[in-house]
Amino acid sequence: MQPDFWHQRWHDNQIGFHQDQPTPLMLKHWPSLQVPAGTRVFVPLAGKSRDMAWFAAQGHPVLGVELSRIAVEAFFAEHGLTPAVRESKYGRHYEAEGIELICGDAFALDEAALADCGAVFDRAALIALPPNLRERYVHELYARLPSHCRGLLITLEYPQHEKDGPPFSVIEDEVHERYARDWNVTTLERRDILAQQPRFAEEGVTALDTVVYRLQRRD
Ligand SMILES: C[S@@+](CC[C@H](N)C(=O)[O-])C[C@H]1O[C@@H](n2cnc3c(N)ncnc32)[C@H](O)[C@@H]1O
């Protein structure tokens, strides 16, 4: 997906992916990761996700990265926060209450930018990307996360020929294949959610699962 696609989505407020509450499967599975309070959580392709506020409330500083300035500014406004703003080579940084959002391209973040992130949370991020970008996303961006990093990845699976992405279907084999080089991957839960997602059924999708993975970076 080109940046213009996402800028247009935010401009037109076509943000069906946004949830008004923290992700229920994150609330269920995050505790099993046993990420110590104080550990900074990286949220790639962050949108204005409420999950970031939840992490901060649990004592996790947050680093998010998001292309859209509309999304970044909406996040702080909707939480009644006035962020400090500064520029760097990565983009425009907004920071308040332990939540730092970089308005910029996730692929431009280097190891130094991610050095103090001990955890990662990926919801609607890997699956927002077409196959060629997923390859880069895992082998470049995830590869820059520090050793011992752990995280939660939430995907969708449906017959890809029944609908165009995003969101894209990313099947379990692909997750294992892409992450195998640097990460231990454990499937935590698979759930049939077709009945809760009528828009997919309206588009002709006949099966829809969400899958939650635990990721553990190897040294
Ligand atoms: C499907 S949305 C998911 C947002 C968020 N994770 C959530 O759960 O609501 C994907 C987001 O990624 C952003 N995005 C896409 N490509 C990006 C990139 N290369 N760098 C940073 N953000 C990007 C888009 O603007 C969009 O807000």
The ligand as a MOL file (V3000), in Angstrom:
LIG
                    3D

  0  0  0     0  0            999 V3000
M  V30 BEGIN CTAB
M  V30 COUNTS 27 29 0 0 0
M  V30 BEGIN ATOM
M  V30 1 C -5.2630 -0.9010 9.5410 0
M  V30 2 S -4.6100 0.5060 10.3230 0 CHG=1
M  V30 3 C -4.3670 -0.1350 11.9780 0
M  V30 4 C -4.0930 0.9040 13.0080 0
M  V30 5 C -3.9260 0.3570 14.4420 0
M  V30 6 N -2.9020 -0.6530 14.5280 0
M  V30 7 C -5.2250 -0.1430 15.0120 0
M  V30 8 O -5.2540 -1.2730 15.4960 0
M  V30 9 O -6.2040 0.6220 14.9820 0 CHG=-1
M  V30 10 C -2.9770 0.6120 9.6640 0
M  V30 11 C -2.3030 1.9350 9.9470 0
M  V30 12 O -0.9670 1.8930 9.4990 0
M  V30 13 C -0.6070 3.1620 8.9990 0
M  V30 14 N 0.5370 2.9260 8.1050 0
M  V30 15 C 0.5300 2.2790 6.9210 0
M  V30 16 N 1.7680 2.1920 6.4090 0
M  V30 17 C 2.6000 2.7810 7.3160 0
M  V30 18 C 3.9940 3.0100 7.3690 0
M  V30 19 N 4.8320 2.6120 6.3870 0
M  V30 20 N 4.5080 3.6460 8.4460 0
M  V30 21 C 3.6890 4.0740 9.4500 0
M  V30 22 N 2.3530 3.8820 9.4500 0
M  V30 23 C 1.8090 3.2520 8.3990 0
M  V30 24 C -1.8710 3.6610 8.3280 0
M  V30 25 O -1.9160 5.0630 8.2060 0
M  V30 26 C -2.9560 3.1160 9.2650 0
M  V30 27 O -3.2980 4.0660 10.2480 0
M  V30 END ATOM
M  V30 BEGIN BOND
M  V30 1 1 1 2
M  V30 2 1 2 3
M  V30 3 1 2 10
M  V30 4 1 3 4
M  V30 5 1 4 5
M  V30 6 1 5 6
M  V30 7 1 5 7
M  V30 8 2 7 8
M  V30 9 1 7 9
M  V30 10 1 10 11
M  V30 11 1 11 12
M  V30 12 1 11 26
M  V30 13 1 12 13
M  V30 14 1 13 14
M  V30 15 1 13 24
M  V30 16 1 14 15
M  V30 17 1 14 23
M  V30 18 2 15 16
M  V30 19 1 16 17
M  V30 20 1 17 18
M  V30 21 2 17 23
M  V30 22 1 18 19
M  V30 23 2 18 20
M  V30 24 1 20 21
M  V30 25 2 21 22
M  V30 26 1 22 23
M  V30 27 1 24 25
M  V30 28 1 24 26
M  V30 29 1 26 27
M  V30 END BOND
M  V30 END CTAB
M  END
